[in-house]
Amino acid sequence: QAEDGIRDRSPSRGLGDVYKRQGYYDARATPGRHPGAEVIRLIGAPASEKLIAMADSIVAKSLAGVDRLRVSDELLLAIGVSGSPASVEYLLKLAKLDVKDKGDKSLGKRAISALYRSYVDPRGLFTVADPAALIPHVQTLVGFASADQDGQVTNDAIALVRATGSPTCIAPLLAVVAYPHEDPQYRLIGASAALACGGPSAIKPVVLALPDAAYEHRNFGGSIWTVIAKSKERAATLSALRDLAAENSKLARWVAIEALAELRSTEDLGVLQTIAADRRKLTGYWGSQSDVSSKERKAEPTLGERARELAATLAAAKGS
């Protein structure tokens, strides 16, 4: 039924008629057991041309000031789930449109969101589209991730790059990690995605790409060593962490000892003990303490102190 909403049976019908029928597609796409996005996902790439033409006519009229009707979320999602490189390119083009004051300023964010739902999180409505269609557009997605964008757009773009899989995702996500963004959390989102996508081979390059800055233990751990510890390739992960521990970088050593402890690698107790004398301070360990009086602020531990603490935990686990 949803296909009927995009099929143009009369050759005399032009874009103007397609424009008028957006409401018809939306009306047919939402009710019933199978929503339009699910049906379009089954049809696939052949559906994209009509859907794009439908959206393009609406956008053209809106930009020309003829009509302020915006492209619906349903139509944007349908374009995304059609799964063709052309549909990805089109949605990214919409995301880059310079929308004027009276235009649909939400269009760019909604276009990226449609791609995210199509290739990352369909919310159980359909199977994700083949990420191969994203690969030709990875650098454009990195551009969205690196630019000064709405936080949700940044997160969605990074997730889309991650969806391309290893090894395609690694280099672009490393670029995100290295980008001098004013928000340090931005780098951690990129690093977390790169680690999840690249596996053990990504551990060392990702960690070494992170700037030696102040990191709060809880947030840093949730983005870095917690992700590392989820790897199903234990032997390769442990090997990568041992290499990391051998680096002179304070950050590299910190990640290594935390991840080894997270993995309960009692055989690496000696690795932690070799770092126990490192006196470099873990700046920002407790996060901001600006609202705490100077007398009540916690002292930031040194790398060696943290190594000894984790070594004690591993030794207790080994003896139990």
N, C-alpha and C positions, 0 to 999 in steps of 0.2 A: 504493500500500500504506500509506504514512504517513497518507493521508486516512482509511483504515479505522480507524486508531488513534484518531481524534478523532470519528468519526461515531457518533452515538447513535441506533441504529435502533429502539430501543424507547421509546415515549413514557412508559412507567412508570418508566424509570430516572431517578433524581435525582442530585444532586451527590455523594452518598455513593458511588454506583457509578462516577461519573466519576473521583472521587478514587482509587478502587481501580485504575483503568485507567491511571494514569500509567506504571506499569511496562510496560504493554502498548504505549503509545506509544514509550517509550524503546527497548523491545526491537525494535520495527519500524523505528525511526528510524535506528539505527546500522548495521545490516548491509546488504549489497547494494551495487550500483553507484551508486545514487542515495540519499544520506542524507535523513533526514526533513526537514531544513531546506531542502534543494533542492526537494523536492516541495511543501512548504508555501509556498515562495516562488512557485511556479507557481500554486498555488491562490489565494494572495493573501488579501485582506480577508475573504472568506466563511469562512475557517478560524478567524478570530480569536475569535469568540464561544465556540466549544467549548473552544478552548485556554485562554482566560482563565477559563472556568468550572472547568476541570480544575485550574488552578493555584490559583484562589481557594479551592477546597474544601480543598486541602492547607494553604494558609496559615491558613485559619480554624481547622482542627483543631490546627495547630501553636501558634497564639496562645492557643487555649483549653486547651492542655496535654493534649489528647486523644491526640496522636501527634506525635512529633518528626521525622517524615519530612520532608525538605526538598524544595522544588521543584527539579527537576534542571536542569542547564545546558541539556540538550537541549530541555526544555519551554520554558524562558525564551527560548532562541534561536528556537524555532518561533513563539512569540508575536511576537517582534521582526520576523522576516522576513515575517510575514503582511502587514505594511506598512500597517496602518490607523491613523488617528489614535487610535482607541480602544486599540489595542495599545500605542502609545507612552505614552498616558496611564496605562495600567495598570502598565507597567513602571516608570514614574516614581513611581507610587503605592507600589509595592513598595520602591523605593529610599528612600522617605521614611518607611517603617514604623519605629516605635519598638520594636525587637526587645528582648525581655527577656533576662535572663542566660542562660536555658536555651534560648532560641530560636536561630534560624539567623542569626547575626550577619553572615554572608557574603552574605545575600540582596540587600542594597542594592547592594553592589559588583558582584555577578554580574548584577543586573538592568541596570545601566548598561552593563556589558560586553556584554550581549546586544544592546542598542541599538547599541553601537559596531560590533559585528560585522555587524549587519543593515544599517547605513546608511553605514559607512565602510570596514571591512576584512573582507570575507567570506572571506578566505584562499583565494580561487579556487573556492569551493564553489558559489556562486550569484551572480547579479547583485545589486548593492546595491538596497535598497528605495528607492522614490521619496521623496526628502527633503521633498516637500510635506507629508507626514504629520508632520514634525518642527516645521514652522513655527508651528502654534498653541501649541507648548510651548517656544518659544525662551527665554522669560523664566524658566521653571522650570529649564531647562538652565543658564542663566546663574547661577541660584541655587546649583546644585550646583558650578559652576565657582568661585563666589565664596566659598562657605562653607569652613570648616576641614574639609576632606575628605582621605581617603586620596589620595595623589598620583596613582594610576592613575585614580581617579574624576574628579579634576580634569582630567586630560589627555583622558580620554574625553569628558567633557562639553564641553570646548572644541572638540574635533574634531567633535562632533555639531553644535554651533552653526555651525562653519565649513561643514559639509556642506550647510547650507540655501542656500548660495550668495549671491552679491551681487545686490541690495543688502541683503537681509534680514540677513546676517551682520554687517555692518559696525558698526552702532550697538551691538548686544549685546556684541561683542568689544571695542569701545572701552570699554565699562563694565568689562570684565574688566581691561583695561590700567590703568584709573584706580583700580581697587579697591585700598585700602591694605593689601595682604597683607604679612605679615611676611617672606615669602620673596620676594626680588626676582626669582628665576627664574620665579615664577608670572606676573608681568607680561610677561616676555619670551615665555612660551608663548602668552599671549593676543595679544601684538603680532605674533608670527610668523604665527599663524593668521589674524589680521585682514589682514595684508599679502598672504598667499597667496590669501585669499578675495576681498578688495576690489580688488586690482590697483593701478595707478598712482593712482587717485583716493583710495586709502586711505593713501598714503604720508605726506602731510603731517599729517592728523589723528592718525594712529597715533603718529608720532614726537613730535608736540607734546603728546600725552597722557602720554608717559612722564615720570616725575619726574626731575629733574636730580640723579641719585645717582651712586654709584661703580659703574662697569661694567668688567668685565674684557674686554679687546679680543677675545679669541678667542670667548668665550661670546656677547658682545653681537653680534659680527659674524655668528656662525652663526645667530642668531635674527632679525637685522634686515637688514643690507645683502646678505648672501648670498641671502636670500629675495627681496629687491627685484631683484637682478640676474638672477633666473630668469624675470622677466616677459618675455613674448613681445611686449609692446607697447613697443618700445624708445623710440620718439619721445615717447610720453606719459610714460614713466618718466623720461626725461632732463629733460623739461619740469618734472615734479614735483620732481625733485632740485635743479634750478636755483632753483626757488621756495624750497625748503628752505634752500639755501645763503644766500639773501638774508635769512633770519631772523636775529635777534640771538642766539637761543638757542645756547649752546655745543653742546648735544646735537644740535640740528637741523643745525648746520654740520658736526659730526663725521660724522653719518650720511651727509650729502650728499657729502662729499669721499671717504669710503670707498666708497660705492656707485658714484660716478662713476669712481673708479679700478678698481673691480671690473668695471665695464662697459667698461673701456678706452676711455673717451670722450675721446680726445685733443683733440677740439674744445673741451673744457671745461677745458683746462689753465689758462686765465686765471681761471676760477672758483676753482680751488685756490690760485692765486697771490695772489688778493685776500684770502685768509684766512691767509696766511703770517705775518702780523704779530700774530695773536691770541695773547695770552699766557696765556689761561686754561688751567689744568692739567686734563689728562684723568685725574681721580682714579680709582684702581682699575685703571688700564690693564693692569698686569701681574698682576692678581689678588692674592690674599693672599700676602704675603711674611713672614708672622709666623714661619715656620720658618727664615728666612734671617737671618744676622747683619747688623747695621746697616751694616757695611762692604761687604757683598756685595749689598745690595739695589739694584735698578735704579731709577734716577730716573724718575719719571712724566713723560712728555713733555707739552709744551703742545700746544694745538690747532694753533698755528702751526707748531710743529716737525713735527707729523704731516702737516700740509698740504704742507710743503716736501718731506718724504720721498716722499709720494705724487705730487707734481708732478714730482719727478725721475724717478720710475718711468714716468709718462706721457710725459714728454719723451723718454726713452730709447725707448719704444715708438713714438713718432711719428717718431723719426729712423731707426728700423730698417727 
